[in-house]
Amino acid sequence: MADLKHVPPYPPAHGLLKDKTVLITAAAGTGIGYAVAKRSVEEGAHVMVSDIHEERLRQAVENIQEATGVRPAHALCNVTQQEEVEALFQAAERELGKVDVLINNAGLGGTADIREMRDDQWHAVLDVTLNGTFRMVREAFRRMQGQGGVIVNNASVLGWRAQKGQAHYAAAKAGVMALTRCAGVEGAELGIRVNAVAPSLAMHAFLHKVTTPELLAELAAKEAYGRPAEVWEVANVMIFLASDYSTYMTGETISVSSQRA
């Protein structure tokens, strides 16, 4: 019998994004954003990575260069600030010529019960995770119209499922799903496809810092494979949605999860 907890080998690249230009938010650190940036380079794309953390972004650029031999363009951006969103696209157009693919990975989490949650906690999560995605989608629509393009958003299974202490994050991610559906319909008129992924549990170093080992073990036990996803397993699905293999899909959210119902 196969070992369900065994992590499969990292798959080889197939040139799925050859000569495409890709802009990725929240690509620093060790999470999904970094994984999809690295995978985009491996799949032949010309990439710009962005993050709010300058030192982490610099390190991510160096790590991608070390791993792939290609140094991606990079720029700082706080997606809660419209002027920084506009500046990011301007920088991407200077460096890449145009943006073919936007991957919205920026999000903010946290844990707080509703009865104890402060307004500022609620607003902070919503402003980064939902409003930030909206600002990026809006600016992409304005710049991609006439040329076409693809947008991939990062949602979460918590947009569908309940988890104690996650009301703000779940509401934000459900909003990302609804935004994706509506943007998919509007984008079709502009030649722009918009889809999303909804991961359940993807393991990376930062998650260990903000989540107790007990909760991680409990969440992993709910997965059919008995393990969390590798971040690159989520990134691979984002690459599929960004590629020409998904040209008939728009407004959809794909669950990247092995959770039992």
SERO-4910 file (N, C-alpha, C, O; in steps of 0.05 Angstrom, whole numbers):
BEGIN
 pado doro    nc1    nc2    nc3   cac1   cac2   cac3    cc1    cc2    cc3    oc1    oc2    oc3
  Met    A     17    -24      0      0      0      0     18     25      0     38     26     14
  Ala    A     10     45    -16     25     70    -18     24     85      9      4     85     23
  Asp    A     46     99     15     47    115     39     35    142     33     47    159     18
  Leu    A     11    147     43     -3    172     36     11    196     47      9    218     35
  Lys    A     27    193     68     40    216     80     66    223     65     79    243     71
  His    A     74    206     46     99    211     31     95    234     12     76    235     -3
  Val    A    114    253     13    113    276     -5    124    268    -32    146    257    -34
  Pro    A    109    272    -53    118    264    -80    142    281    -89    147    302    -78
  Pro    A    157    272   -109    180    287   -118    171    313   -132    149    314   -144
  Tyr    A    188    333   -130    183    358   -143    182    354   -174    202    344   -185
  Pro    A    160    361   -187    159    355   -216    176    373   -233    180    396   -226
  Pro    A    185    363   -255    201    380   -273    184    401   -287    160    398   -289
  Ala    A    197    422   -296    183    443   -311    177    434   -339    190    417   -351
  His    A    156    447   -351    147    440   -378    143    465   -395    131    464   -416
  Gly    A    154    488   -387    152    512   -403    124    523   -405    117    535   -425
  Leu    A    108    519   -383     80    527   -385     76    557   -386     55    566   -396
  Leu    A     96    572   -377     93    602   -378    116    614   -395    124    637   -390
  Lys    A    125    599   -414    148    609   -431    142    636   -443    122    640   -457
  Asp    A    160    655   -437    159    682   -447    135    699   -437    131    721   -446
  Lys    A    120    688   -417    100    705   -404    113    723   -384    134    717   -373
  Thr    A    100    745   -377    109    762   -356     90    759   -332     65    759   -335
  Val    A    101    755   -308     85    749   -284     93    767   -261    116    771   -255
  Leu    A     72    779   -249     75    796   -226     63    782   -202     40    773   -203
  Ile    A     78    780   -180     68    765   -157     71    781   -131     92    792   -126
  Thr    A     50    783   -116     51    798    -90     57    778    -67     52    754    -70
  Ala    A     67    789    -46     74    774    -22     91    749    -29     84    727    -21
  Ala    A    113    754    -43    129    732    -53    154    727    -37    170    710    -44
  Ala    A    157    742    -15    181    738      2    175    716     22    153    706     24
  Gly    A    195    708     37    192    687     57    193    659     46    208    654     26
  Thr    A    178    641     58    180    613     50    152    601     42    149    577     40
  Gly    A    133    619     38    106    609     33     98    605      4    116    601    -13
  Ile    A     72    606     -1     62    600    -27     71    621    -48     77    614    -70
  Gly    A     73    647    -40     82    667    -58    110    662    -69    115    665    -93
  Tyr    A    128    655    -51    155    649    -59    155    624    -77    169    624    -98
  Ala    A    140    604    -70    140    579    -85    129    584   -114    140    573   -133
  Val    A    109    600   -117     98    605   -143    116    623   -159    117    622   -184
  Ala    A    131    641   -146    150    657   -160    173    640   -172    180    642   -195
  Lys    A    183    623   -155    204    604   -164    194    586   -186    208    582   -206
  Arg    A    170    575   -183    159    558   -204    154    573   -230    158    562   -251
  Ser    A    146    598   -228    141    614   -252    167    618   -268    167    615   -292
  Val    A    189    623   -254    215    626   -267    222    599   -280    231    599   -303
  Glu    A    219    578   -265    225    551   -276    209    544   -301    218    531   -319
  Glu    A    184    555   -302    166    549   -325    171    569   -348    155    569   -367
  Gly    A    192    585   -346    199    602   -369    189    630   -368    192    645   -388
  Ala    A    177    639   -346    166    666   -345    187    687   -338    208    681   -326
  His    A    182    712   -346    197    735   -337    181    746   -313    158    753   -316
  Val    A    194    747   -289    180    750   -264    188    776   -250    211    783   -249
  Met    A    168    789   -237    173    810   -217    160    801   -191    136    794   -191
  Val    A    175    801   -170    164    793   -144    162    819   -127    177    838   -129
  Ser    A    142    818   -109    137    841    -92    130    832    -64    121    810    -60
  Asp    A    135    850    -45    128    844    -17    130    870     -2    140    890    -12
  Ile    A    119    870     23    121    894     40    146    895     56    154    916     66
  His    A    160    872     59    184    869     75    209    871     58    214    853     42
  Glu    A    224    892     61    247    897     43    268    875     45    277    865     25
  Glu    A    277    869     69    298    850     73    290    822     64    305    807     51
  Arg    A    266    814     72    256    788     63    253    786     33    258    765     21
  Leu    A    245    808     20    243    809     -9    270    805    -22    274    790    -41
  Arg    A    290    820    -11    317    817    -22    327    789    -20    339    778    -39
  Gln    A    322    776      3    331    749      7    316    729    -12    328    711    -22
  Ala    A    291    734    -17    275    718    -35    286    719    -63    289    699    -77
  Val    A    293    744    -72    305    747    -99    331    731   -101    336    718   -121
  Glu    A    348    733    -80    373    719    -81    369    689    -81    384    674    -94
  Asn    A    350    679    -65    344    651    -64    334    640    -91    342    619   -100
  Ile    A    317    656   -104    307    647   -131    330    647   -151    332    628   -167
  Gln    A    347    667   -150    370    667   -168    388    644   -163    398    631   -182
  Glu    A    393    637   -138    410    614   -131    398    588   -141    412    570   -150
  Ala    A    371    586   -139    358    561   -146    354    557   -176    355    535   -186
  Thr    A    351    580   -190    344    578   -219    364    589   -238    364    584   -262
  Gly    A    382    606   -227    401    620   -245    390    645   -257    404    658   -272
  Val    A    366    652   -250    352    676   -260    346    695   -237    335    686   -217
  Arg    A    353    720   -240    347    740   -219    322    754   -226    321    770   -246
  Pro    A    300    751   -211    275    764   -218    276    794   -211    290    802   -193
  Ala    A    260    810   -226    257    838   -218    241    838   -192    227    819   -185
  His    A    243    861   -177    229    862   -152    223    891   -145    236    909   -153
  Ala    A    202    894   -129    193    921   -120    177    918    -94    162    898    -91
  Leu    A    180    937    -76    164    937    -52    136    946    -58    131    963    -75
  Cys    A    116    935    -43     89    945    -45     73    937    -21     74    915    -11
  Asn    A     58    956    -11     37    952     10     10    953     -4      2    975    -12
  Val    A     -3    930     -6    -28    929    -22    -51    944     -9    -72    946    -21
  Thr    A    -47    954     16    -68    970     28    -67    999     19    -85   1015     26
  Gln    A    -47   1006      3    -44   1034     -6    -46   1035    -36    -30   1023    -51
  Gln    A    -67   1049    -46    -72   1050    -75    -48   1061    -90    -42   1051   -112
  Glu    A    -35   1081    -80    -13   1093    -94     11   1074    -97     25   1074   -117
  Glu    A     14   1056    -77     35   1036    -80     27   1014   -100     45   1003   -113
  Val    A      2   1007   -101     -7    988   -121     -2    999   -149      8    985   -167
  Glu    A     -9   1024   -154     -4   1037   -180     26   1037   -186     34   1032   -208
  Ala    A     42   1044   -166     71   1045   -170     83   1017   -176    102   1015   -192
  Leu    A     71    996   -164     80    969   -170     76    962   -199     93    951   -212
  Phe    A     52    968   -209     47    962   -237     65    979   -256     74    969   -276
  Gln    A     70   1003   -249     88   1020   -264    116   1008   -265    129   1007   -286
  Ala    A    125    998   -242    151    985   -241    152    960   -257    171    954   -271
  Ala    A    130    944   -256    129    919   -271    129    925   -301    142    911   -316
  Glu    A    115    946   -309    115    952   -338    142    963   -347    150    958   -370
  Arg    A    156    977   -330    184    985   -337    202    961   -340    218    960   -359
  Glu    A    200    943   -321    219    920   -321    211    898   -340    228    885   -352
  Leu    A    185    893   -343    176    870   -359    163    877   -385    159    860   -403
  Gly    A    157    903   -389    144    912   -414    114    913   -410    101    933   -416
  Lys    A    102    891   -400     74    890   -393     70    867   -374     88    851   -370
  Val    A     46    865   -362     40    843   -344     20    825   -357     -3    833   -362
  Asp    A     28    800   -363     10    780   -374     -6    766   -352    -29    759   -356
  Val    A      8    761   -329     -4    746   -308      0    760   -281     23    768   -275
  Leu    A    -21    764   -266    -19    774   -239    -27    752   -220    -49    740   -223
  Ile    A    -10    747   -200    -16    727   -179    -19    743   -153      1    753   -142
  Asn    A    -43    744   -142    -49    758   -117    -46    739    -94    -63    722    -89
  Asn    A    -24    741    -79    -19    724    -57    -20    738    -30    -20    725     -9
  Ala    A    -21    765    -30    -19    780     -5    -44    774     13    -66    774      4
  Gly    A    -38    768     38    -60    763     57    -49    765     85    -25    763     90
  Leu    A    -67    769    104    -60    772    132    -78    754    148   -103    755    145
  Gly    A    -67    739    166    -83    721    183    -82    730    212    -75    753    219
  Gly    A    -89    712    230    -91    717    258   -112    700    271   -128    687    257
  Thr    A   -112    699    297   -132    683    312   -144    700    334   -130    711    350
  Ala    A   -170    702    333   -185    717    354   -214    708    354   -227    707    333
  Asp    A   -225    702    377   -253    696    379   -270    721    374   -261    743    380
  Ile    A   -293    718    363   -309    741    355   -315    759    379   -314    783    377
  Arg    A   -321    747    402   -329    764    425   -306    780    436   -310    800    450
  Glu    A   -281    773    428   -257    787    438   -244    804    416   -225    819    421
  Met    A   -253    800    392   -239    813    369   -244    843    369   -267    852    372
  Arg    A   -222    858    365   -224    887    363   -230    895    335   -224    880    316
  Asp    A   -241    919    331   -246    930    304   -220    931    288   -221    924    264
  Asp    A   -198    939    300   -173    942    285   -163    915    276   -151    913    254
  Gln    A   -167    893    291   -160    866    282   -176    858    258   -166    847    238
  Trp    A   -202    862    259   -220    856    237   -212    871    212   -209    859    191
  His    A   -209    897    215   -203    914    191   -176    908    179   -173    909    155
  Ala    A   -156    902    196   -129    896    185   -129    872    167   -118    873    145
  Val    A   -143    851    176   -144    826    160   -160    831    134   -152    822    113
  Leu    A   -182    845    136   -199    850    113   -184    868     93   -186    865     69
  Asp    A   -169    888    103   -157    908     86   -134    895     69   -132    902     45
  Val    A   -118    878     81    -97    865     66   -108    843     48   -103    843     24
  Thr    A   -124    826     59   -132    801     46   -153    805     24   -151    795      2
  Leu    A   -173    820     31   -195    825     11   -192    851     -4   -191    851    -28
  Asn    A   -189    873     11   -187    899     -3   -161    901    -19   -161    912    -41
  Gly    A   -139    889     -9   -115    889    -24   -117    874    -50   -107    882    -71
  Thr    A   -131    851    -49   -136    836    -74   -153    852    -93   -148    852   -117
  Phe    A   -173    865    -83   -190    882    -99   -174    904   -113   -177    908   -137
  Arg    A   -157    918    -98   -141    939   -110   -123    929   -132   -120    942   -153
  Met    A   -111    906   -128    -94    895   -148   -110    886   -173   -101    891   -196
  Val    A   -133    874   -169   -150    865   -191   -159    890   -207   -158    890   -231
  Arg    A   -168    910   -193   -177    935   -206   -156    947   -223   -160    955   -246
  Glu    A   -131    949   -212   -110    961   -228   -102    944   -251    -95    954   -273
  Ala    A   -102    917   -247    -96    899   -269   -117    902   -292   -110    902   -315
  Phe    A   -142    904   -285   -163    908   -305   -158    933   -321   -160    932   -346
  Arg    A   -150    954   -308   -146    979   -322   -122    978   -341   -122    990   -362
  Arg    A   -102    962   -334    -78    960   -350    -78    937   -370    -65    938   -390
  Met    A    -93    916   -364    -94    893   -382   -115    895   -404   -114    881   -424
  Gln    A   -135    913   -400   -156    916   -420   -143    924   -447   -127    942   -448
  Gly    A   -152    910   -467   -140    915   -494   -118    896   -501   -113    891   -524
  Gln    A   -104    885   -481    -83    866   -486    -90    838   -476    -78    818   -485
  Gly    A   -108    836   -457   -115    810   -445    -96    803   -422    -76    817   -419
  Gly    A   -103    783   -408    -86    774   -386    -99    754   -368   -122    745   -373
  Val    A    -85    746   -347    -95    726   -329    -89    735   -300    -68    746   -295
  Ile    A   -109    731   -283   -106    737   -254   -111    712   -238   -131    698   -243
  Val    A    -94    706   -219    -98    683   -202    -97    693   -173    -77    705   -164
  Asn    A   -119    689   -158   -121    698   -131   -117    675   -112   -122    652   -118
  Asn    A   -107    681    -88   -103    661    -67   -126    663    -47   -126    683    -31
  Ala    A   -144    644    -46   -166    644    -27   -159    623     -5   -135    621      2
  Ser    A   -178    609      5   -173    589     26   -199    572     29   -221    582     24
  Val    A   -195    547     38   -219    531     43   -235    543     66   -259    536     69
  Leu    A   -223    561     82   -239    574    103   -260    593     92   -277    602    106
  Gly    A   -258    599     66   -280    614     53   -305    597     51   -327    608     47
  Trp    A   -303    571     54   -325    553     54   -331    540     81   -354    535     88
  Arg    A   -310    536     97   -312    520    121   -307    537    146   -294    557    145
  Ala    A   -318    527    168   -315    542    193   -292    532    210   -286    509    211
  Gln    A   -278    552    223   -257    545    242   -257    566    264   -257    590    258
  Lys    A   -257    557    288   -258    575    312   -235    595    310   -212    588    304
  Gly    A   -241    620    316   -221    641    318   -213    653    291   -195    669    289
  Gln    A   -226    644    269   -218    653    242   -240    668    228   -241    668    203
  Ala    A   -258    681    242   -280    695    229   -271    717    210   -282    719    188
  His    A   -251    733    218   -241    754    201   -228    743    176   -233    753    154
  Tyr    A   -211    723    180   -196    711    157   -215    697    139   -213    699    114
  Ala    A   -234    681    150   -254    667    134   -271    686    118   -277    681     95
  Ala    A   -280    708    131   -296    727    117   -281    740     94   -292    744     72
  Ala    A   -255    746     99   -239    758     78   -235    739     54   -237    747     31
  Lys    A   -230    714     60   -225    694     39   -251    687     24   -250    683      0
  Ala    A   -273    687     38   -299    683     24   -303    707      5   -314    704    -17
  Gly    A   -295    731     14   -297    754     -3   -280    752    -27   -288    761    -49
  Val    A   -256    741    -24   -238    737    -48   -251    718    -68   -249    722    -92
  Met    A   -265    698    -58   -279    679    -76   -301    694    -91   -304    690   -115
  Ala    A   -317    710    -77   -339    724    -90   -328    745   -110   -338    748   -132
  Leu    A   -306    759   -102   -293    777   -120   -283    763   -145   -286    773   -167
  Thr    A   -272    739   -142   -262    724   -164   -285    717   -184   -282    719   -208
  Arg    A   -308    709   -173   -331    702   -190   -340    726   -206   -344    724   -230
  Cys    A   -343    749   -193   -353    773   -207   -332    784   -226   -338    792   -248
  Ala    A   -307    783   -218   -285    793   -235   -282    775   -259   -276    784   -281
  Gly    A   -288    749   -256   -286    730   -279   -306    738   -300   -300    736   -324
  Val    A   -331    745   -292   -351    753   -311   -344    779   -324   -346    782   -349
  Glu    A   -336    799   -309   -328    825   -320   -303    823   -338   -301    835   -359
  Gly    A   -284    807   -328   -260    804   -343   -263    790   -370   -248    796   -389
  Ala    A   -283    773   -372   -288    759   -398   -293    779   -420   -285    775   -443
  Glu    A   -305    802   -414   -310    822   -434   -285    837   -442   -284    850   -463
  Leu    A   -264    834   -425   -239    848   -431   -217    830   -440   -194    838   -444
  Gly    A   -223    804   -442   -203    784   -449   -185    777   -426   -162    770   -430
  Ile    A   -195    780   -401   -179    775   -377   -193    752   -362   -216    753   -355
  Arg    A   -177    731   -357   -188    709   -340   -180    713   -311   -158    722   -305
  Val    A   -199    706   -293   -194    709   -264   -203    684   -250   -227    677   -251
  Asn    A   -185    671   -237   -191    647   -221   -177    648   -195   -161    666   -190
  Ala    A   -182    628   -178   -170    628   -151   -164    599   -143   -176    580   -153
  Val    A   -145    597   -124   -141    571   -110   -150    575    -82   -149    597    -70
  Ala    A   -158    552    -70   -166    552    -41   -151    530    -27   -161    507    -26
  Pro    A   -127    536    -17   -112    516     -2   -125    510     25   -139    526     36
  Ser    A   -120    486     35   -128    479     62   -105    484     81   -106    502     98
  Leu    A    -84    468     79    -62    471     97    -36    467     82    -30    444     73
  Ala    A    -21    488     78      5    487     64     27    494     84     26    516     96
  Met    A     46    477     87     66    480    109     90    497    100    101    492     79
  His    A     97    516    117    121    532    112    130    543    140    115    541    159
  Ala    A    154    554    140    166    562    165    150    582    181    147    580    205
  Phe    A    138    602    167    123    623    181     99    611    195     91    621    217
  Leu    A     86    591    183     63    579    195     69    567    223     53    567    241
  His    A     93    556    225    102    544    250    104    566    272    100    561    295
  Lys    A    110    591    264    114    612    283     88    623    294     87    633    316
  Val    A     66    621    278     41    633    286     20    612    294     -3    619    301
  Thr    A     27    586    292      7    565    298     20    545    317     43    538    313
  Thr    A      4    536    336     15    517    355     19    489    342      4    483    323
  Pro    A     38    474    352     42    447    341     17    430    344     11    413    326
  Glu    A      2    434    365    -22    418    370    -43    424    349    -56    405    338
  Leu    A    -47    450    342    -66    456    321    -57    447    294    -74    437    278
  Leu    A    -32    449    288    -22    439    262    -26    409    259    -34    399    238
  Ala    A    -21    395    281    -26    366    280    -55    359    277    -62    341    262
  Glu    A    -73    374    290   -101    370    287   -111    376    259   -127    360    248
  Leu    A   -101    397    247   -108    404    219    -98    384    199   -112    376    181
  Ala    A    -73    375    204    -62    355    186    -77    329    187    -80    315    167
  Ala    A    -87    322    210   -102    297    214   -128    297    198   -139    276    192
  Lys    A   -138    321    192   -163    323    177   -159    318    147   -178    315    132
  Glu    A   -134    319    138   -128    315    110   -128    286    103   -119    269    119
  Ala    A   -138    279     80   -139    251     71   -112    238     70   -108    214     75
  Tyr    A    -92    255     63    -64    244     61    -50    245     88    -28    235     90
  Gly    A    -63    256    108    -51    257    135    -27    275    137    -11    273    155
  Arg    A    -24    293    118     -2    312    118    -11    338    105    -30    339     90
  Pro    A      2    360    111     -4    385     98      8    385     69     25    368     63
  Ala    A     -2    403     52     10    406     26     37    419     28     42    435     46
  Glu    A     55    412     10     79    428      6     70    454     -9     52    453    -25
  Val    A     84    476     -3     76    501    -16     78    499    -46     62    512    -60
  Trp    A     96    483    -57     98    481    -86     75    465    -98     70    467   -122
  Glu    A     62    449    -82     39    434    -92     16    454    -97      0    450   -116
  Val    A     13    474    -80     -6    495    -86      3    512   -109    -13    519   -126
  Ala    A     28    519   -110     39    535   -132     34    522   -159     29    536   -178
  Asn    A     36    496   -160     32    482   -186      4    487   -197      1    489   -221
  Val    A    -16    488   -179    -43    492   -188    -46    521   -197    -61    527   -216
  Met    A    -33    540   -184    -33    568   -193    -20    570   -220    -30    586   -237
  Ile    A      1    556   -225     14    556   -251     -5    546   -272     -7    557   -294
  Phe    A    -19    524   -266    -40    514   -285    -60    536   -292    -66    540   -315
  Leu    A    -70    549   -272    -90    570   -277    -79    594   -292    -93    607   -307
  Ala    A    -53    599   -289    -40    621   -303    -33    614   -332    -29    631   -349
  Ser    A    -33    588   -338    -23    578   -364    -46    576   -384    -69    580   -378
  Asp    A    -38    569   -409    -57    565   -430    -72    538   -428    -88    531   -445
  Tyr    A    -66    523   -407    -80    498   -403   -108    502   -390   -123    483   -386
  Ser    A   -114    527   -382   -139    532   -368   -155    555   -382   -168    571   -369
  Thr    A   -153    556   -408   -164    579   -423   -195    581   -422   -206    602   -428
  Tyr    A   -208    559   -415   -238    560   -413   -248    566   -385   -272    566   -380
  Met    A   -230    570   -367   -237    574   -339   -236    604   -331   -216    617   -336
  Thr    A   -257    614   -319   -257    640   -307   -278    642   -285   -299    630   -288
  Gly    A   -272    656   -264   -290    659   -242   -291    635   -224   -308    633   -206
  Glu    A   -272    616   -227   -272    592   -212   -253    592   -189   -233    607   -189
  Thr    A   -259    577   -168   -241    573   -146   -236    543   -143   -254    527   -139
  Ile    A   -210    535   -145   -203    507   -143   -192    502   -115   -174    515   -105
  Ser    A   -204    482   -102   -195    473    -76   -169    457    -79   -169    436    -92
  Val    A   -147    466    -67   -122    451    -66   -120    439    -39   -108    449    -20
  Ser    A   -134    416    -36   -138    405    -10   -144    375    -12   -154    366    -33
  Ser    A   -137    360      8   -145    332     10   -163    327     34   -166    305     43
  Gln    A   -176    349     43   -193    346     67   -217    329     62   -229    329     40
  Arg    A   -224    312     82   -248    297     80   -272    316     85   -270    335    100
  Ala    A   -294    310     72   -318    327     76   -327    326    105   -347    339    112
***
